[in-house]
Amino acid sequence: MSKPPFWFTLLAAVALLWNLVGLFAVVADLRLSASDIAALPAEQQALYAARPLWSIVASVVAVGGGTLGCLGLLLRKRWALTLFYLSLAGIVIQDVGIFLVAGAANSGNPVPIVLQGLVLVIAIGLVVLARRASERSWLS
């Protein structure tokens, strides 16, 4: 196993922070009470009501896999790649639930599309990073 360059460790640490923010967001979402949801605009209330349970579970898998995958990169473990693949699958399933089933894509609000697009691009980037790290023997 060879030592990775400094940029790899820095990127893994930044990615961990990104995933921790996502983890806190998912936990906050899961903790919303009925009165919290009732205080949202009607359009957002409808999206909450339309989200299938499997999409919510996929969100937890996505952010949990991404967070643990980043820890794996920092620990230089090969299993990080498996967790990033799991996270990426969770994001795709979550997006199907949010956009196709719940209809967020039809809301006219571009923010969810842009944000989820960014999440998807970063997840793909983390898969690529972990694959390259594995190929270069930076992970054991």
N, CA, C and O atoms as CSV, one atom per row, in Angstrom:
chain,resi,resn,atom,element,x,y,z
A,1,MET,N,N,0.858,-1.177,0.000
A,1,MET,CA,C,0.000,0.000,0.000
A,1,MET,C,C,0.898,1.232,0.000
A,1,MET,O,O,1.807,1.356,0.821
A,2,SER,N,N,0.628,2.138,-0.935
A,2,SER,CA,C,1.407,3.364,-1.001
A,2,SER,C,C,0.626,4.517,-0.383
A,2,SER,O,O,-0.600,4.477,-0.277
A,3,LYS,N,N,1.351,5.520,0.014
A,3,LYS,CA,C,0.748,6.671,0.675
A,3,LYS,C,C,0.086,7.583,-0.367
A,3,LYS,O,O,0.708,7.931,-1.370
A,4,PRO,N,N,-1.175,7.969,-0.128
A,4,PRO,CA,C,-1.839,8.857,-1.079
A,4,PRO,C,C,-1.308,10.282,-0.955
A,4,PRO,O,O,-0.740,10.647,0.074
A,5,PRO,N,N,-1.490,11.080,-1.996
A,5,PRO,CA,C,-1.063,12.478,-1.917
A,5,PRO,C,C,-1.957,13.268,-0.952
A,5,PRO,O,O,-3.048,12.829,-0.588
A,6,PHE,N,N,-1.466,14.434,-0.555
A,6,PHE,CA,C,-2.192,15.269,0.393
A,6,PHE,C,C,-3.574,15.643,-0.123
A,6,PHE,O,O,-4.532,15.680,0.649
A,7,TRP,N,N,-3.691,15.923,-1.426
A,7,TRP,CA,C,-4.985,16.343,-1.978
A,7,TRP,C,C,-6.052,15.275,-1.776
A,7,TRP,O,O,-7.228,15.596,-1.610
A,8,PHE,N,N,-5.646,14.001,-1.790
A,8,PHE,CA,C,-6.589,12.911,-1.584
A,8,PHE,C,C,-7.196,12.984,-0.183
A,8,PHE,O,O,-8.411,12.880,-0.017
A,9,THR,N,N,-6.343,13.162,0.817
A,9,THR,CA,C,-6.808,13.258,2.202
A,9,THR,C,C,-7.666,14.492,2.395
A,9,THR,O,O,-8.695,14.432,3.068
A,10,LEU,N,N,-7.261,15.603,1.816
A,10,LEU,CA,C,-8.038,16.843,1.905
A,10,LEU,C,C,-9.405,16.664,1.260
A,10,LEU,O,O,-10.420,17.061,1.832
A,11,LEU,N,N,-9.434,16.075,0.088
A,11,LEU,CA,C,-10.702,15.850,-0.621
A,11,LEU,C,C,-11.604,14.899,0.158
A,11,LEU,O,O,-12.812,15.122,0.239
A,12,ALA,N,N,-11.041,13.858,0.724
A,12,ALA,CA,C,-11.827,12.916,1.530
A,12,ALA,C,C,-12.407,13.612,2.761
A,12,ALA,O,O,-13.545,13.340,3.143
A,13,ALA,N,N,-11.640,14.501,3.382
A,13,ALA,CA,C,-12.118,15.225,4.563
A,13,ALA,C,C,-13.249,16.191,4.190
A,13,ALA,O,O,-14.245,16.288,4.907
A,14,VAL,N,N,-13.096,16.893,3.085
A,14,VAL,CA,C,-14.150,17.810,2.627
A,14,VAL,C,C,-15.410,17.015,2.274
A,14,VAL,O,O,-16.523,17.434,2.591
A,15,ALA,N,N,-15.228,15.873,1.622
A,15,ALA,CA,C,-16.366,15.018,1.275
A,15,ALA,C,C,-17.060,14.490,2.527
A,15,ALA,O,O,-18.283,14.351,2.552
A,16,LEU,N,N,-16.282,14.198,3.561
A,16,LEU,CA,C,-16.878,13.760,4.823
A,16,LEU,C,C,-17.740,14.877,5.408
A,16,LEU,O,O,-18.850,14.625,5.875
A,17,LEU,N,N,-17.238,16.096,5.384
A,17,LEU,CA,C,-18.032,17.232,5.887
A,17,LEU,C,C,-19.323,17.391,5.080
A,17,LEU,O,O,-20.389,17.620,5.652
A,18,TRP,N,N,-19.227,17.269,3.760
A,18,TRP,CA,C,-20.394,17.351,2.882
A,18,TRP,C,C,-21.423,16.280,3.268
A,18,TRP,O,O,-22.615,16.568,3.372
A,19,ASN,N,N,-20.957,15.059,3.477
A,19,ASN,CA,C,-21.866,13.979,3.835
A,19,ASN,C,C,-22.431,14.141,5.238
A,19,ASN,O,O,-23.572,13.753,5.490
A,20,LEU,N,N,-21.660,14.705,6.148
A,20,LEU,CA,C,-22.191,14.969,7.490
A,20,LEU,C,C,-23.316,15.997,7.444
A,20,LEU,O,O,-24.305,15.873,8.166
A,21,VAL,N,N,-23.163,17.013,6.595
A,21,VAL,CA,C,-24.246,17.990,6.408
A,21,VAL,C,C,-25.487,17.266,5.880
A,21,VAL,O,O,-26.600,17.518,6.342
A,22,GLY,N,N,-25.293,16.370,4.916
A,22,GLY,CA,C,-26.405,15.584,4.393
A,22,GLY,C,C,-27.028,14.699,5.453
A,22,GLY,O,O,-28.249,14.551,5.503
A,23,LEU,N,N,-26.202,14.111,6.298
A,23,LEU,CA,C,-26.701,13.266,7.376
A,23,LEU,C,C,-27.561,14.070,8.342
A,23,LEU,O,O,-28.639,13.627,8.738
A,24,PHE,N,N,-27.085,15.245,8.716
A,24,PHE,CA,C,-27.875,16.105,9.604
A,24,PHE,C,C,-29.178,16.525,8.941
A,24,PHE,O,O,-30.207,16.615,9.611
A,25,ALA,N,N,-29.153,16.785,7.635
A,25,ALA,CA,C,-30.366,17.175,6.914
A,25,ALA,C,C,-31.383,16.039,6.904
A,25,ALA,O,O,-32.576,16.272,7.097
A,26,VAL,N,N,-30.921,14.821,6.682
A,26,VAL,CA,C,-31.828,13.672,6.666
A,26,VAL,C,C,-32.408,13.439,8.057
A,26,VAL,O,O,-33.601,13.168,8.195
A,27,VAL,N,N,-31.581,13.543,9.073
A,27,VAL,CA,C,-32.072,13.367,10.451
A,27,VAL,C,C,-33.093,14.457,10.782
A,27,VAL,O,O,-34.128,14.174,11.385
A,28,ALA,N,N,-32.808,15.693,10.391
A,28,ALA,CA,C,-33.756,16.788,10.640
A,28,ALA,C,C,-35.072,16.525,9.905
A,28,ALA,O,O,-36.149,16.779,10.446
A,29,ASP,N,N,-34.985,16.022,8.688
A,29,ASP,CA,C,-36.182,15.706,7.906
A,29,ASP,C,C,-37.006,14.617,8.594
A,29,ASP,O,O,-38.232,14.704,8.664
A,30,LEU,N,N,-36.326,13.604,9.096
A,30,LEU,CA,C,-37.028,12.509,9.766
A,30,LEU,C,C,-37.658,12.945,11.087
A,30,LEU,O,O,-38.609,12.325,11.563
A,31,ARG,N,N,-37.129,14.001,11.665
A,31,ARG,CA,C,-37.627,14.465,12.959
A,31,ARG,C,C,-38.752,15.488,12.843
A,31,ARG,O,O,-39.281,15.941,13.857
A,32,LEU,N,N,-39.124,15.858,11.609
A,32,LEU,CA,C,-40.209,16.824,11.448
A,32,LEU,C,C,-41.505,16.253,12.015
A,32,LEU,O,O,-41.885,15.120,11.719
A,33,SER,N,N,-42.161,17.046,12.821
A,33,SER,CA,C,-43.441,16.617,13.392
A,33,SER,C,C,-44.564,16.986,12.426
A,33,SER,O,O,-44.353,17.695,11.442
A,34,ALA,N,N,-45.752,16.492,12.729
A,34,ALA,CA,C,-46.922,16.820,11.904
A,34,ALA,C,C,-47.167,18.330,11.902
A,34,ALA,O,O,-47.561,18.894,10.881
A,35,SER,N,N,-46.938,18.978,13.034
A,35,SER,CA,C,-47.140,20.436,13.086
A,35,SER,C,C,-46.062,21.171,12.289
A,35,SER,O,O,-46.337,22.216,11.700
A,36,ASP,N,N,-44.835,20.635,12.264
A,36,ASP,CA,C,-43.780,21.235,11.441
A,36,ASP,C,C,-44.150,21.165,9.959
A,36,ASP,O,O,-43.993,22.134,9.217
A,37,ILE,N,N,-44.638,20.014,9.555
A,37,ILE,CA,C,-45.026,19.832,8.154
A,37,ILE,C,C,-46.230,20.705,7.823
A,37,ILE,O,O,-46.313,21.258,6.726
A,38,ALA,N,N,-47.158,20.832,8.757
A,38,ALA,CA,C,-48.343,21.675,8.539
A,38,ALA,C,C,-47.970,23.143,8.366
A,38,ALA,O,O,-48.718,23.903,7.750
A,39,ALA,N,N,-46.829,23.547,8.901
A,39,ALA,CA,C,-46.387,24.938,8.783
A,39,ALA,C,C,-45.726,25.223,7.433
A,39,ALA,O,O,-45.478,26.382,7.101
A,40,LEU,N,N,-45.438,24.179,6.655
A,40,LEU,CA,C,-44.813,24.358,5.347
A,40,LEU,C,C,-45.838,24.846,4.335
A,40,LEU,O,O,-47.041,24.667,4.530
A,41,PRO,N,N,-45.368,25.461,3.254
A,41,PRO,CA,C,-46.297,25.824,2.174
A,41,PRO,C,C,-47.019,24.580,1.651
A,41,PRO,O,O,-46.493,23.471,1.740
A,42,ALA,N,N,-48.197,24.761,1.118
A,42,ALA,CA,C,-49.043,23.648,0.666
A,42,ALA,C,C,-48.319,22.745,-0.329
A,42,ALA,O,O,-48.472,21.525,-0.279
A,43,GLU,N,N,-47.535,23.329,-1.229
A,43,GLU,CA,C,-46.821,22.535,-2.229
A,43,GLU,C,C,-45.825,21.586,-1.567
A,43,GLU,O,O,-45.723,20.424,-1.959
A,44,GLN,N,N,-45.086,22.075,-0.559
A,44,GLN,CA,C,-44.134,21.214,0.142
A,44,GLN,C,C,-44.847,20.157,0.976
A,44,GLN,O,O,-44.370,19.028,1.090
A,45,GLN,N,N,-45.977,20.514,1.553
A,45,GLN,CA,C,-46.756,19.520,2.298
A,45,GLN,C,C,-47.182,18.379,1.380
A,45,GLN,O,O,-47.141,17.210,1.765
A,46,ALA,N,N,-47.589,18.727,0.175
A,46,ALA,CA,C,-48.014,17.705,-0.789
A,46,ALA,C,C,-46.843,16.791,-1.156
A,46,ALA,O,O,-47.020,15.581,-1.292
A,47,LEU,N,N,-45.644,17.367,-1.317
A,47,LEU,CA,C,-44.476,16.548,-1.628
A,47,LEU,C,C,-44.136,15.600,-0.483
A,47,LEU,O,O,-43.776,14.445,-0.712
A,48,TYR,N,N,-44.250,16.091,0.749
A,48,TYR,CA,C,-43.996,15.220,1.907
A,48,TYR,C,C,-44.982,14.070,1.935
A,48,TYR,O,O,-44.610,12.929,2.208
A,49,ALA,N,N,-46.223,14.366,1.657
A,49,ALA,CA,C,-47.256,13.329,1.694
A,49,ALA,C,C,-47.082,12.314,0.566
A,49,ALA,O,O,-47.454,11.150,0.716
A,50,ALA,N,N,-46.521,12.750,-0.560
A,50,ALA,CA,C,-46.399,11.879,-1.742
A,50,ALA,C,C,-45.125,11.028,-1.742
A,50,ALA,O,O,-45.012,10.088,-2.529
A,51,ARG,N,N,-44.172,11.345,-0.873
A,51,ARG,CA,C,-42.914,10.576,-0.861
A,51,ARG,C,C,-43.158,9.154,-0.391
A,51,ARG,O,O,-43.721,8.941,0.682
A,52,PRO,N,N,-42.741,8.184,-1.183
A,52,PRO,CA,C,-42.875,6.795,-0.719
A,52,PRO,C,C,-41.835,6.474,0.354
A,52,PRO,O,O,-40.754,7.062,0.385
A,53,LEU,N,N,-42.175,5.545,1.218
A,53,LEU,CA,C,-41.277,5.162,2.310
A,53,LEU,C,C,-39.940,4.662,1.779
A,53,LEU,O,O,-38.897,4.960,2.362
A,54,TRP,N,N,-39.951,3.906,0.681
A,54,TRP,CA,C,-38.710,3.369,0.132
A,54,TRP,C,C,-37.765,4.482,-0.318
A,54,TRP,O,O,-36.547,4.304,-0.299
A,55,SER,N,N,-38.307,5.611,-0.717
A,55,SER,CA,C,-37.465,6.740,-1.107
A,55,SER,C,C,-36.787,7.363,0.118
A,55,SER,O,O,-35.638,7.801,0.052
A,56,ILE,N,N,-37.510,7.394,1.220
A,56,ILE,CA,C,-36.948,7.920,2.466
A,56,ILE,C,C,-35.848,6.988,2.975
A,56,ILE,O,O,-34.793,7.442,3.419
A,57,VAL,N,N,-36.105,5.690,2.906
A,57,VAL,CA,C,-35.088,4.703,3.303
A,57,VAL,C,C,-33.857,4.840,2.409
A,57,VAL,O,O,-32.725,4.767,2.887
A,58,ALA,N,N,-34.083,5.039,1.115
A,58,ALA,CA,C,-32.968,5.210,0.181
A,58,ALA,C,C,-32.142,6.445,0.534
A,58,ALA,O,O,-30.922,6.439,0.366
A,59,SER,N,N,-32.788,7.497,1.020
A,59,SER,CA,C,-32.062,8.696,1.448
A,59,SER,C,C,-31.125,8.382,2.612
A,59,SER,O,O,-29.984,8.844,2.644
A,60,VAL,N,N,-31.613,7.602,3.554
A,60,VAL,CA,C,-30.796,7.220,4.709
A,60,VAL,C,C,-29.619,6.356,4.256
A,60,VAL,O,O,-28.494,6.540,4.722
A,61,VAL,N,N,-29.875,5.422,3.356
A,61,VAL,CA,C,-28.813,4.560,2.823
A,61,VAL,C,C,-27.782,5.417,2.078
A,61,VAL,O,O,-26.576,5.222,2.231
A,62,ALA,N,N,-28.266,6.360,1.276
A,62,ALA,CA,C,-27.365,7.207,0.486
A,62,ALA,C,C,-26.431,8.016,1.376
A,62,ALA,O,O,-25.217,8.019,1.167
A,63,VAL,N,N,-26.983,8.690,2.353
A,63,VAL,CA,C,-26.144,9.553,3.184
A,63,VAL,C,C,-25.323,8.736,4.180
A,63,VAL,O,O,-24.195,9.108,4.505
A,64,GLY,N,N,-25.874,7.642,4.658
A,64,GLY,CA,C,-25.101,6.773,5.554
A,64,GLY,C,C,-23.932,6.131,4.820
A,64,GLY,O,O,-22.813,6.098,5.333
A,65,GLY,N,N,-24.191,5.624,3.626
A,65,GLY,CA,C,-23.121,5.024,2.826
A,65,GLY,C,C,-22.052,6.032,2.450
A,65,GLY,O,O,-20.860,5.725,2.488
A,66,GLY,N,N,-22.475,7.236,2.087
A,66,GLY,CA,C,-21.511,8.278,1.732
A,66,GLY,C,C,-20.651,8.696,2.912
A,66,GLY,O,O,-19.442,8.879,2.775
A,67,THR,N,N,-21.271,8.845,4.062
A,67,THR,CA,C,-20.525,9.244,5.261
A,67,THR,C,C,-19.522,8.166,5.669
A,67,THR,O,O,-18.352,8.456,5.921
A,68,LEU,N,N,-19.989,6.934,5.730
A,68,LEU,CA,C,-19.082,5.839,6.105
A,68,LEU,C,C,-18.021,5.604,5.029
A,68,LEU,O,O,-16.886,5.246,5.341
A,69,GLY,N,N,-18.390,5.803,3.776
A,69,GLY,CA,C,-17.413,5.681,2.694
A,69,GLY,C,C,-16.297,6.699,2.825
A,69,GLY,O,O,-15.131,6.379,2.597
A,70,CYS,N,N,-16.648,7.920,3.191
A,70,CYS,CA,C,-15.621,8.953,3.401
A,70,CYS,C,C,-14.718,8.598,4.576
A,70,CYS,O,O,-13.508,8.818,4.522
A,71,LEU,N,N,-15.299,8.055,5.625
A,71,LEU,CA,C,-14.470,7.589,6.743
A,71,LEU,C,C,-13.529,6.491,6.267
A,71,LEU,O,O,-12.361,6.448,6.654
A,72,GLY,N,N,-14.049,5.605,5.425
A,72,GLY,CA,C,-13.218,4.549,4.856
A,72,GLY,C,C,-12.064,5.098,4.035
A,72,GLY,O,O,-10.951,4.577,4.103
A,73,LEU,N,N,-12.318,6.150,3.258
A,73,LEU,CA,C,-11.223,6.775,2.500
A,73,LEU,C,C,-10.166,7.332,3.442
A,73,LEU,O,O,-8.969,7.140,3.229
A,74,LEU,N,N,-10.615,8.022,4.483
A,74,LEU,CA,C,-9.663,8.604,5.433
A,74,LEU,C,C,-8.859,7.529,6.165
A,74,LEU,O,O,-7.701,7.741,6.526
A,75,LEU,N,N,-9.498,6.362,6.379
A,75,LEU,CA,C,-8.807,5.234,7.013
A,75,LEU,C,C,-8.052,4.390,5.985
A,75,LEU,O,O,-7.353,3.441,6.344
A,76,ARG,N,N,-8.200,4.746,4.694
A,76,ARG,CA,C,-7.543,4.075,3.567
A,76,ARG,C,C,-7.958,2.608,3.464
A,76,ARG,O,O,-7.126,1.708,3.346
A,77,LYS,N,N,-9.282,2.399,3.515
A,77,LYS,CA,C,-9.859,1.057,3.434
A,77,LYS,C,C,-10.572,0.855,2.101
A,77,LYS,O,O,-11.298,1.728,1.626
A,78,ARG,N,N,-10.349,-0.307,1.516
A,78,ARG,CA,C,-10.923,-0.646,0.216
A,78,ARG,C,C,-12.452,-0.736,0.265
A,78,ARG,O,O,-13.108,-0.502,-0.749
A,79,TRP,N,N,-13.031,-1.070,1.422
A,79,TRP,CA,C,-14.482,-1.183,1.533
A,79,TRP,C,C,-15.202,0.136,1.310
A,79,TRP,O,O,-16.421,0.157,1.144
A,80,ALA,N,N,-14.464,1.233,1.305
A,80,ALA,CA,C,-15.083,2.538,1.025
A,80,ALA,C,C,-15.768,2.524,-0.339
A,80,ALA,O,O,-16.841,3.105,-0.499
A,81,LEU,N,N,-15.162,1.870,-1.310
A,81,LEU,CA,C,-15.730,1.826,-2.653
A,81,LEU,C,C,-17.106,1.161,-2.646
A,81,LEU,O,O,-18.030,1.647,-3.298
A,82,THR,N,N,-17.246,0.069,-1.926
A,82,THR,CA,C,-18.544,-0.615,-1.828
A,82,THR,C,C,-19.594,0.316,-1.237
A,82,THR,O,O,-20.730,0.360,-1.709
A,83,LEU,N,N,-19.213,1.055,-0.206
A,83,LEU,CA,C,-20.159,1.974,0.417
A,83,LEU,C,C,-20.534,3.122,-0.523
A,83,LEU,O,O,-21.673,3.588,-0.503
A,84,PHE,N,N,-19.600,3.574,-1.333
A,84,PHE,CA,C,-19.926,4.629,-2.296
A,84,PHE,C,C,-20.873,4.125,-3.384
A,84,PHE,O,O,-21.751,4.863,-3.831
A,85,TYR,N,N,-20.701,2.876,-3.811
A,85,TYR,CA,C,-21.658,2.292,-4.761
A,85,TYR,C,C,-23.050,2.190,-4.125
A,85,TYR,O,O,-24.055,2.481,-4.773
A,86,LEU,N,N,-23.098,1.781,-2.874
A,86,LEU,CA,C,-24.364,1.706,-2.147
A,86,LEU,C,C,-25.004,3.083,-2.023
A,86,LEU,O,O,-26.210,3.238,-2.210
A,87,SER,N,N,-24.188,4.070,-1.709
A,87,SER,CA,C,-24.673,5.442,-1.594
A,87,SER,C,C,-25.226,5.941,-2.926
A,87,SER,O,O,-26.291,6.556,-2.972
A,88,LEU,N,N,-24.504,5.675,-3.997
A,88,LEU,CA,C,-24.949,6.098,-5.324
A,88,LEU,C,C,-26.278,5.435,-5.689
A,88,LEU,O,O,-27.167,6.090,-6.234
A,89,ALA,N,N,-26.417,4.161,-5.397
A,89,ALA,CA,C,-27.684,3.475,-5.649
A,89,ALA,C,C,-28.807,4.101,-4.829
A,89,ALA,O,O,-29.919,4.281,-5.328
A,90,GLY,N,N,-28.520,4.432,-3.579
A,90,GLY,CA,C,-29.514,5.091,-2.729
A,90,GLY,C,C,-29.950,6.429,-3.296
A,90,GLY,O,O,-31.132,6.769,-3.246
A,91,ILE,N,N,-29.010,7.190,-3.832
A,91,ILE,CA,C,-29.341,8.493,-4.421
A,91,ILE,C,C,-30.251,8.324,-5.632
A,91,ILE,O,O,-31.232,9.051,-5.786
A,92,VAL,N,N,-29.925,7.370,-6.484
A,92,VAL,CA,C,-30.750,7.140,-7.678
A,92,VAL,C,C,-32.165,6.725,-7.272
A,92,VAL,O,O,-33.140,7.234,-7.825
A,93,ILE,N,N,-32.284,5.811,-6.316
A,93,ILE,CA,C,-33.605,5.365,-5.851
A,93,ILE,C,C,-34.352,6.517,-5.190
A,93,ILE,O,O,-35.549,6.694,-5.416
A,94,GLN,N,N,-33.655,7.297,-4.379
A,94,GLN,CA,C,-34.256,8.468,-3.739
A,94,GLN,C,C,-34.785,9.434,-4.791
A,94,GLN,O,O,-35.897,9.946,-4.661
A,95,ASP,N,N,-33.998,9.685,-5.827
A,95,ASP,CA,C,-34.409,10.617,-6.876
A,95,ASP,C,C,-35.632,10.119,-7.633
A,95,ASP,O,O,-36.497,10.911,-8.005
A,96,VAL,N,N,-35.708,8.813,-7.861
A,96,VAL,CA,C,-36.901,8.257,-8.498
A,96,VAL,C,C,-38.121,8.553,-7.630
A,96,VAL,O,O,-39.168,8.956,-8.138
A,97,GLY,N,N,-37.983,8.352,-6.330
A,97,GLY,CA,C,-39.095,8.638,-5.420
A,97,GLY,C,C,-39.470,10.100,-5.368
A,97,GLY,O,O,-40.651,10.448,-5.375
A,98,ILE,N,N,-38.460,10.961,-5.315
A,98,ILE,CA,C,-38.721,12.398,-5.189
A,98,ILE,C,C,-39.287,12.983,-6.477
A,98,ILE,O,O,-40.273,13.720,-6.453
A,99,PHE,N,N,-38.658,12.650,-7.600
A,99,PHE,CA,C,-39.000,13.317,-8.852
A,99,PHE,C,C,-40.078,12.610,-9.658
A,99,PHE,O,O,-40.966,13.267,-10.203
A,100,LEU,N,N,-40.022,11.300,-9.744
A,100,LEU,CA,C,-40.999,10.595,-10.568
A,100,LEU,C,C,-42.278,10.247,-9.809
A,100,LEU,O,O,-43.377,10.382,-10.349
A,101,VAL,N,N,-42.140,9.802,-8.567
A,101,VAL,CA,C,-43.317,9.392,-7.804
A,101,VAL,C,C,-43.959,10.588,-7.098
A,101,VAL,O,O,-45.164,10.807,-7.228
A,102,ALA,N,N,-43.167,11.363,-6.354
A,102,ALA,CA,C,-43.728,12.482,-5.598
A,102,ALA,C,C,-43.957,13.715,-6.466
A,102,ALA,O,O,-44.735,14.595,-6.095
A,103,GLY,N,N,-43.297,13.789,-7.604
A,103,GLY,CA,C,-43.560,14.886,-8.528
A,103,GLY,C,C,-42.811,16.175,-8.274
A,103,GLY,O,O,-43.255,17.235,-8.715
A,104,ALA,N,N,-41.687,16.118,-7.574
A,104,ALA,CA,C,-40.932,17.340,-7.293
A,104,ALA,C,C,-40.435,18.017,-8.568
A,104,ALA,O,O,-40.247,19.233,-8.594
A,105,ALA,N,N,-40.224,17.239,-9.613
A,105,ALA,CA,C,-39.747,17.815,-10.875
A,105,ALA,C,C,-40.810,18.699,-11.522
A,105,ALA,O,O,-40.485,19.566,-12.333
A,106,ASN,N,N,-42.069,18.487,-11.171
A,106,ASN,CA,C,-43.162,19.249,-11.761
A,106,ASN,C,C,-43.547,20.463,-10.925
A,106,ASN,O,O,-44.512,21.157,-11.246
A,107,SER,N,N,-42.803,20.723,-9.860
A,107,SER,CA,C,-43.179,21.796,-8.950
A,107,SER,C,C,-42.881,23.187,-9.498
A,107,SER,O,O,-43.417,24.180,-9.007
A,108,GLY,N,N,-42.030,23.258,-10.512
A,108,GLY,CA,C,-41.652,24.568,-11.050
A,108,GLY,C,C,-40.507,25.195,-10.281
A,108,GLY,O,O,-40.016,26.255,-10.668
A,109,ASN,N,N,-40.072,24.567,-9.204
A,109,ASN,CA,C,-38.967,25.061,-8.393
A,109,ASN,C,C,-37.701,24.321,-8.822
A,109,ASN,O,O,-37.620,23.103,-8.664
A,110,PRO,N,N,-36.714,25.036,-9.361
A,110,PRO,CA,C,-35.507,24.358,-9.832
A,110,PRO,C,C,-34.545,23.941,-8.720
A,110,PRO,O,O,-33.628,23.162,-8.981
A,111,VAL,N,N,-34.717,24.423,-7.513
A,111,VAL,CA,C,-33.766,24.150,-6.430
A,111,VAL,C,C,-33.610,22.648,-6.153
A,111,VAL,O,O,-32.477,22.173,-6.072
A,112,PRO,N,N,-34.698,21.883,-6.005
A,112,PRO,CA,C,-34.500,20.447,-5.747
A,112,PRO,C,C,-33.754,19.746,-6.875
A,112,PRO,O,O,-32.935,18.862,-6.626
A,113,ILE,N,N,-34.035,20.135,-8.098
A,113,ILE,CA,C,-33.372,19.496,-9.239
A,113,ILE,C,C,-31.883,19.825,-9.233
A,113,ILE,O,O,-31.051,18.942,-9.439
A,114,VAL,N,N,-31.549,21.080,-9.001
A,114,VAL,CA,C,-30.142,21.493,-8.982
A,114,VAL,C,C,-29.410,20.839,-7.815
A,114,VAL,O,O,-28.309,20.316,-7.985
A,115,LEU,N,N,-30.013,20.867,-6.644
A,115,LEU,CA,C,-29.362,20.299,-5.460
A,115,LEU,C,C,-29.169,18.789,-5.610
A,115,LEU,O,O,-28.086,18.276,-5.328
A,116,GLN,N,N,-30.195,18.081,-6.047
A,116,GLN,CA,C,-30.058,16.630,-6.223
A,116,GLN,C,C,-29.097,16.306,-7.359
A,116,GLN,O,O,-28.412,15.284,-7.321
A,117,GLY,N,N,-29.042,17.170,-8.369
A,117,GLY,CA,C,-28.055,16.984,-9.436
A,117,GLY,C,C,-26.644,17.098,-8.892
A,117,GLY,O,O,-25.768,16.314,-9.256
A,118,LEU,N,N,-26.420,18.079,-8.015
A,118,LEU,CA,C,-25.118,18.256,-7.384
A,118,LEU,C,C,-24.777,17.044,-6.508
A,118,LEU,O,O,-23.647,16.557,-6.526
A,119,VAL,N,N,-25.745,16.571,-5.756
A,119,VAL,CA,C,-25.541,15.389,-4.910
A,119,VAL,C,C,-25.140,14.193,-5.768
A,119,VAL,O,O,-24.229,13.446,-5.411
A,120,LEU,N,N,-25.815,14.013,-6.894
A,120,LEU,CA,C,-25.510,12.893,-7.797
A,120,LEU,C,C,-24.111,13.008,-8.389
A,120,LEU,O,O,-23.379,12.020,-8.451
A,121,VAL,N,N,-23.736,14.207,-8.824
A,121,VAL,CA,C,-22.405,14.413,-9.406
A,121,VAL,C,C,-21.318,14.148,-8.370
A,121,VAL,O,O,-20.307,13.518,-8.681
A,122,ILE,N,N,-21.515,14.619,-7.147
A,122,ILE,CA,C,-20.527,14.385,-6.092
A,122,ILE,C,C,-20.428,12.895,-5.770
A,122,ILE,O,O,-19.331,12.379,-5.558
A,123,ALA,N,N,-21.558,12.205,-5.731
A,123,ALA,CA,C,-21.538,10.764,-5.448
A,123,ALA,C,C,-20.781,10.008,-6.534
A,123,ALA,O,O,-20.005,9.100,-6.233
A,124,ILE,N,N,-20.999,10.371,-7.778
A,124,ILE,CA,C,-20.257,9.738,-8.878
A,124,ILE,C,C,-18.765,10.049,-8.739
A,124,ILE,O,O,-17.922,9.177,-8.949
A,125,GLY,N,N,-18.447,11.288,-8.387
A,125,GLY,CA,C,-17.052,11.670,-8.181
A,125,GLY,C,C,-16.393,10.869,-7.076
A,125,GLY,O,O,-15.219,10.515,-7.184
A,126,LEU,N,N,-17.133,10.576,-6.009
A,126,LEU,CA,C,-16.571,9.791,-4.910
A,126,LEU,C,C,-16.341,8.334,-5.318
A,126,LEU,O,O,-15.378,7.709,-4.874
A,127,VAL,N,N,-17.217,7.800,-6.154
A,127,VAL,CA,C,-16.989,6.450,-6.681
A,127,VAL,C,C,-15.712,6.439,-7.509
A,127,VAL,O,O,-14.875,5.548,-7.359
A,128,VAL,N,N,-15.564,7.430,-8.384
A,128,VAL,CA,C,-14.362,7.518,-9.230
A,128,VAL,C,C,-13.112,7.674,-8.367
A,128,VAL,O,O,-12.100,7.017,-8.611
A,129,LEU,N,N,-13.181,8.536,-7.366
A,129,LEU,CA,C,-12.034,8.750,-6.477
A,129,LEU,C,C,-11.650,7.459,-5.764
A,129,LEU,O,O,-10.472,7.108,-5.710
A,130,ALA,N,N,-12.632,6.752,-5.217
A,130,ALA,CA,C,-12.340,5.510,-4.495
A,130,ALA,C,C,-11.793,4.433,-5.438
A,130,ALA,O,O,-10.908,3.669,-5.055
A,131,ARG,N,N,-12.311,4.367,-6.660
A,131,ARG,CA,C,-11.787,3.385,-7.631
A,131,ARG,C,C,-10.325,3.681,-7.963
A,131,ARG,O,O,-9.485,2.782,-7.997
A,132,ARG,N,N,-10.043,4.955,-8.204
A,132,ARG,CA,C,-8.658,5.320,-8.526
A,132,ARG,C,C,-7.735,5.071,-7.339
A,132,ARG,O,O,-6.611,4.599,-7.507
A,133,ALA,N,N,-8.213,5.389,-6.148
A,133,ALA,CA,C,-7.403,5.150,-4.952
A,133,ALA,C,C,-7.114,3.664,-4.789
A,133,ALA,O,O,-6.012,3.279,-4.399
A,134,SER,N,N,-8.098,2.839,-5.086
A,134,SER,CA,C,-7.905,1.397,-5.000
A,134,SER,C,C,-6.914,0.918,-6.062
A,134,SER,O,O,-6.033,0.108,-5.771
A,135,GLU,N,N,-7.058,1.416,-7.285
A,135,GLU,CA,C,-6.149,1.039,-8.376
A,135,GLU,C,C,-4.706,1.462,-8.099
A,135,GLU,O,O,-3.761,0.787,-8.508
A,136,ARG,N,N,-4.550,2.579,-7.404
A,136,ARG,CA,C,-3.212,3.086,-7.106
A,136,ARG,C,C,-2.654,2.572,-5.777
A,136,ARG,O,O,-1.623,3.044,-5.296
A,137,SER,N,N,-3.345,1.613,-5.204
A,137,SER,CA,C,-2.928,0.966,-3.941
A,137,SER,C,C,-2.854,1.944,-2.782
A,137,SER,O,O,-2.006,1.805,-1.901
A,138,TRP,N,N,-3.744,2.937,-2.780
A,138,TRP,CA,C,-3.820,3.844,-1.636
A,138,TRP,C,C,-4.731,3.280,-0.560
A,138,TRP,O,O,-4.740,3.762,0.572
A,139,LEU,N,N,-5.505,2.246,-0.920
A,139,LEU,CA,C,-6.430,1.628,0.019
A,139,LEU,C,C,-6.035,0.174,0.244
A,139,LEU,O,O,-5.501,-0.484,-0.649
A,140,SER,N,N,-6.305,-0.309,1.438
A,140,SER,CA,C,-5.988,-1.716,1.715
A,140,SER,C,C,-7.225,-2.486,2.074
A,140,SER,O,O,-7.151,-3.686,2.338
